[in-house]
Structure formats: structure tokens, C-alpha cells
Amino acid sequence: MPKEIHPYGVLLRPIITEKSTALTGLGKYVFEVDVRANKNQIKEAIQLAFSVRVAEVNTMKVKGKPKRFGRKVTYRPDWKKAIVTLTGGDKIELFEGV
């Protein structure tokens, strides 16, 4: 059984791109989350932090890009992205007016 993560430690930052702002019209919001978090932990964290009801959570792991410093090639760290779908007319005010 995985170690329990505090709900406020699950969400790292919102992801604000053209595609993610287009998804807000459909009631979907995109966040960077802790790599160790599962869908249930993400759902609980969103509901606790924003007082909304979550219908669905989709997650994906994003591989780090290679970066070159001269001849040396290093990699950015891997991270996890979550697309959260809200029920009904719920909205997250953090994304409004972006």
C-alpha cells in the first residue's frame, strides 16, 4: 500500500496553456500533481481545495526532455499531469479570466 500523501501536497501547480484553457469550457482543468499520487488522492485533493465535485480524473506521466549543455546531455525530471473533469456547473475560480 502506498504511503499517504497530504491532500495539499498532491497538487503542485495548475497548467495554463492554450489547450488547457480551451478545456475549461468543457469543465476540465489541468494540474501538475505529485508523481506518487493516484487518481483517488487527486480527486480528494481537488474536492478539498476548491469545494467542487469531481466526476473523473485522467492522469498521464510526462517524460523529461533532454537538455544539452555543450557535449553533456541531461534530462529534465519526469512529472505527472492530471486532467480533472467536474460535475454539472461547478467551476474552479482560479482559472477564470486567464
C-alpha positions in Angstrom: 0.0 0.0 0.0 1.5 3.4 -1.0 2.4 5.9 1.6 -0.4 8.5 2.3 0.3 12.0 0.8 -1.3 15.0 2.5 -4.0 16.4 0.2 -2.4 19.8 -0.1 0.8 18.1 -1.1 -0.8 16.3 -4.0 -1.4 19.4 -6.2 1.7 21.2 -7.3 0.5 23.8 -9.8 -2.1 24.5 -12.4 -1.1 24.1 -16.0 -2.1 27.1 -18.1 -1.7 26.6 -21.8 -3.8 27.3 -24.9 -5.2 23.7 -24.8 -5.9 23.7 -21.1 -7.8 27.0 -21.2 -9.8 25.6 -24.1 -10.7 22.6 -21.9 -12.1 24.8 -19.2 -15.1 25.5 -21.4 -15.8 21.7 -21.1 -15.4 21.7 -17.3 -12.0 20.1 -17.5 -9.0 21.5 -15.6 -5.3 20.5 -15.8 -2.9 20.3 -12.9 0.7 19.1 -12.3 0.5 16.6 -9.4 2.8 14.6 -7.3 4.3 11.6 -9.2 3.3 9.2 -6.4 -0.4 10.4 -6.2 -3.1 8.1 -7.5 -6.5 9.1 -9.0 -8.4 8.8 -5.7 -5.9 11.0 -3.9 -6.1 13.6 -6.7 -9.9 13.6 -6.6 -9.9 14.1 -2.8 -7.3 16.9 -3.0 -9.3 18.8 -5.7 -12.6 18.5 -3.8 -10.9 19.6 -0.5 -9.0 22.6 -2.0 -11.7 24.0 -4.3 -15.0 22.8 -2.8 -16.2 21.2 -6.1 -17.4 17.8 -7.1 -15.1 15.7 -9.3 -16.7 13.4 -11.9 -13.5 12.0 -13.5 -9.7 12.1 -13.2 -7.4 11.2 -16.1 -3.6 11.0 -15.4 -0.5 10.8 -17.5 3.2 10.6 -16.9 5.3 13.1 -18.9 8.8 12.1 -19.6 11.5 14.8 -19.1 13.0 16.4 -22.2 16.7 16.0 -22.9 18.7 19.3 -22.5 22.2 19.8 -23.8 25.0 21.7 -22.0 27.8 21.5 -24.5 28.5 17.9 -25.1 26.8 16.8 -21.9 23.2 15.7 -22.2 21.0 15.9 -19.1 17.3 15.3 -18.7 14.6 17.4 -17.1 12.7 15.4 -14.4 9.7 13.3 -15.2 6.3 14.7 -13.9 2.7 13.7 -13.7 -0.3 15.6 -15.2 -3.9 15.2 -14.2 -7.0 16.3 -16.2 -9.9 16.7 -13.8 -13.5 16.8 -15.1 -16.0 18.5 -12.8 -19.7 17.6 -12.4 -22.5 19.9 -13.5 -22.0 23.6 -13.3 -19.0 23.5 -10.9 -16.1 25.8 -11.7 -12.7 26.5 -10.3 -12.3 30.3 -9.9 -8.5 30.0 -10.2 -8.8 29.6 -13.9 -11.4 32.3 -14.6 -10.2 35.4 -16.5 -7.0 33.8 -17.8 
